[in-house]
Amino acid sequence: MPTYEYECRSCGHQFEKFQPITARPSTLCPKCRRTSRRLISAGGGVLFKGSGFYITDYRSASYKKRASEEAKGSSSCSGKSPSSCASGAGSCSAGTKGNSKA
């Protein structure tokens, strides 16, 4: 059930009322017992908890395998000198020109 916001037309008192969607709008102010009107509110925020709400939660097995292989491959320059890595020696492509991944 939603919570509706109301404002009294006479005294300006604002209040909330928790009521079913099918219920008629409350017309009396609880403070002065005069007419009130329902306000248009933004509503409550939606909070998603748990797994299954992110695109990465549904990655395919082949994608995960390829990503882990690329992560292992990018660390192959760690033992090499910068000049040998940049020249394209071995399997390192981190420093080569024209071999950028988009």
C-alpha positions in Angstrom: 0.0 0.0 0.0 1.3 3.4 -0.9 1.8 6.4 1.4 0.0 9.5 0.2 0.9 13.1 1.1 -1.8 15.7 1.9 -1.9 19.4 2.6 -4.6 21.3 4.4 -6.1 24.1 2.4 -6.8 26.2 5.5 -3.9 25.8 7.9 -1.2 24.5 5.5 -0.5 21.4 7.7 1.1 18.6 5.7 0.6 15.0 6.7 1.0 11.5 5.2 -1.6 8.7 5.1 -0.9 5.0 4.4 -3.9 3.7 2.5 -4.8 1.4 -0.4 -4.8 2.6 -4.0 -8.5 2.0 -4.2 -9.3 4.1 -1.2 -10.8 7.5 -1.7 -8.5 10.5 -0.9 -8.6 11.7 2.7 -10.4 15.0 2.7 -10.1 16.1 6.4 -7.1 17.7 8.0 -6.2 15.9 11.3 -5.2 19.2 12.9 -8.1 21.6 12.1 -10.7 19.2 10.5 -11.0 21.3 7.4 -10.5 20.2 3.8 -7.2 18.9 2.5 -5.8 18.0 -0.9 -3.6 15.1 -2.0 -0.2 16.2 -3.2 1.7 14.7 -6.0 4.9 13.2 -4.6 8.0 11.6 -6.1 7.4 8.4 -4.3 9.9 6.1 -2.5 13.2 5.2 -3.9 13.8 1.7 -5.2 16.6 -0.2 -3.7 17.8 -3.4 -5.3 19.6 -5.8 -3.0 21.2 -9.2 -3.7 22.5 -10.8 -6.8 21.0 -10.6 -10.3 20.7 -6.8 -10.7 23.9 -6.1 -12.5 24.9 -7.0 -16.1 28.0 -8.7 -14.8 25.9 -11.2 -12.8 24.8 -12.8 -16.1 28.1 -13.1 -17.9 28.6 -16.2 -19.9 31.2 -18.8 -19.0 33.1 -18.1 -22.2 33.3 -14.4 -21.4 34.5 -15.1 -17.8 37.2 -17.5 -19.2 38.4 -15.0 -21.8 38.5 -12.2 -19.2 40.6 -14.3 -16.8 43.0 -15.3 -19.6 43.4 -11.7 -20.6 44.1 -10.7 -17.0 46.8 -13.4 -16.7 48.3 -12.3 -20.1 48.6 -8.7 -19.1 50.9 -9.5 -16.2 53.4 -11.2 -18.5 55.5 -8.0 -18.8 56.2 -7.9 -15.1 59.6 -9.7 -15.4 60.8 -8.0 -18.6 62.6 -4.8 -19.1 60.5 -1.9 -20.6 62.5 -1.9 -23.8 61.9 -5.6 -24.5 58.2 -5.3 -23.7 57.7 -2.2 -25.9 59.5 -3.9 -28.8 57.0 -6.7 -28.9 59.3 -9.4 -27.7 57.5 -12.4 -26.3 53.7 -12.4 -25.7 53.5 -8.9 -24.3 51.5 -6.4 -26.2 51.1 -3.7 -23.5 53.7 -1.4 -25.0 53.4 -2.1 -28.7 52.1 0.6 -31.0 49.0 0.0 -33.1 47.9 -3.0 -31.0 45.5 -1.2 -28.7 42.3 -2.8 -27.5 39.1 -0.8 -27.6 
